[in-house]
Amino acid sequence: MVIRLEPLQKEDIVRIVKNAITSKDGLGDYNIKISDETIETIADLSNGDVRTALNGIEVAVLTTKMNADGVIEITNEIAAQSLNKRKAMFDKSGDSHYDNISAFIKSMRGSDPDASLFYLARALNAGEDPVFLARRIVISAAEDVGMANPHALVVATSAMQAVTMVGMPEAKLILAEAAVYNATSKKSNATYLGINRALEDVVNKNTGSIPMHIRNAPAEGMEQFGYGEGYKYPHDYPGHYVEQQYLPDEMLGTKYYIKDDTVD
């Protein structure tokens, strides 16, 4: 059974907070003065989580001194301080963790640097492991940017190393730079598709044997069995290239890496 839990609406949280302030089972025994505007501020900062709102108002009431008239006055500033900081919309160990990282990756893939930074910020705000985020950027550089800009992988791997060396909070700058670099780079998934095609063939087809002329012949005498016989060393030819067979006979003509127009 799957039950989807949605965030509460702002008006729902406002009503619950008001009930908590007046209820004898809540904070009704305290002489509290709080404006509707401040209650709305609490509801807004709670981001749909009523527990955050209730914890915030309780902390505000219990830590604010009464004035000369015996009233505990909760201002916008006190409310904001009591909630500490705007609660992240996702739990890094829950379903929203996967939703957010998916949105982060797809934003880089979709060449949107602003969305990439937004979802990166959400992840960092929720306490996500910066090394995990760096790994996702590395994967994006290889999978989505690919040969359209191979330097993206260099930037991403350097960023991952720098994140492990520096740590938070400065690591956010490194992650941001690498994410924006990926997002603003040309894209090509030709290598991603190519290796997947090759793996599918290796698993599902009779791919034949490695041609004898490109096999290794480490021991003396192996040449008499055809190992390495007839191999043409490309650097001995103009342009460092010579036509010869590399694929097994059974795989001749197979194309895995199909260069697209984003790759120079």
Buried (B, 14 or more C-beta within 10 A) or exposed (E): EEEEEEEBEBEBBBBBBBEBBEEEEBBEEBEBEBEEEBBBBBBBBBBBBBEBBBBBBBBBBEEBEEEEEEEBBBBBEBBBBBBEEEBBBBEBEEEBBEEBBEBBBBBBBEBBBEBBBBBBBBBBBBEBEBEEBBBBBBBBBBBBBBBBBBEBBEBBBBBBEBBEEBEEEEBBEBBBBBBBBBBBBBBBBBBBBBEEBBEEBEEEEEBEEEBBBBBEBEEEEBEEEEBBEEBEEEEEEEEEEEEEEEBBEEBEEEEBEEEEEBBE
